[in-house]
Amino acid sequence: MSEHVLKHPASRGRQVSLDQRIAELRNRKPVDLNHGEGLMLQGIAAASLREQRLAGQIAPED
């Protein structure tokens, strides 16, 4: 599926594929967020998508 490789703090130096990281996150227990944390995460996601769109990594929305 994906050829991307990510490094994240939980990996302790090992590299994992994007598919493996997604599977890890899906298997985690849900965490309650307050409203401020939800807004912060939403802002981070929007900024990330904007950067990817500007870099041409994803197609722009119509």
C-alpha positions as CSV (number, residue, x, y, z in Angstrom):
1,M,0.0,0.0,0.0
2,S,2.4,2.7,1.2
3,E,6.1,3.0,0.7
4,H,6.5,5.8,3.3
5,V,8.6,5.1,6.4
6,L,8.1,7.0,9.6
7,K,10.1,7.4,12.8
8,H,8.2,8.2,15.9
9,P,9.1,8.4,19.6
10,A,7.5,5.1,20.5
11,S,9.7,3.2,18.0
12,R,12.9,3.8,20.0
13,G,15.0,4.1,16.8
14,R,13.4,1.4,14.7
15,Q,11.7,2.5,11.5
16,V,8.1,1.4,10.7
17,S,6.1,1.7,7.5
18,L,3.1,4.0,7.4
19,D,0.8,1.0,7.3
20,Q,2.3,-0.4,10.4
21,R,2.0,2.9,12.2
22,I,-1.7,3.2,11.2
23,A,-2.3,-0.3,12.5
24,E,-0.6,0.6,15.8
25,L,-2.8,3.7,16.2
26,R,-6.0,1.8,15.4
27,N,-5.2,-0.8,18.0
28,R,-4.6,1.8,20.8
29,K,-7.3,2.4,23.4
30,P,-9.3,5.6,22.8
31,V,-8.2,8.7,24.8
32,D,-10.6,11.4,26.1
33,L,-9.7,14.9,24.8
34,N,-11.0,18.2,26.1
35,H,-12.3,20.8,23.7
36,G,-9.0,22.7,23.5
37,E,-6.9,19.6,22.8
38,G,-9.4,18.7,20.0
39,L,-9.1,22.1,18.4
40,M,-5.3,22.0,18.7
41,L,-5.1,18.6,16.9
42,Q,-7.5,19.8,14.2
43,G,-5.3,22.8,13.6
44,I,-2.2,20.6,13.4
45,A,-3.9,18.3,10.9
46,A,-5.1,21.2,8.8
47,A,-1.6,22.8,8.7
48,S,-0.1,19.4,7.7
49,L,-2.5,19.0,4.8
50,R,-1.9,22.6,3.7
51,E,1.9,22.0,3.7
52,Q,1.4,18.7,1.7
53,R,-0.9,20.5,-0.8
54,L,1.7,23.3,-1.2
55,A,4.5,20.8,-1.7
56,G,2.4,19.0,-4.4
57,Q,2.3,15.8,-2.4
58,I,-1.5,15.6,-2.6
59,A,-4.0,16.9,-5.2
60,P,-5.8,20.2,-4.3
61,E,-9.5,20.0,-3.5
62,D,-12.0,21.3,-6.0
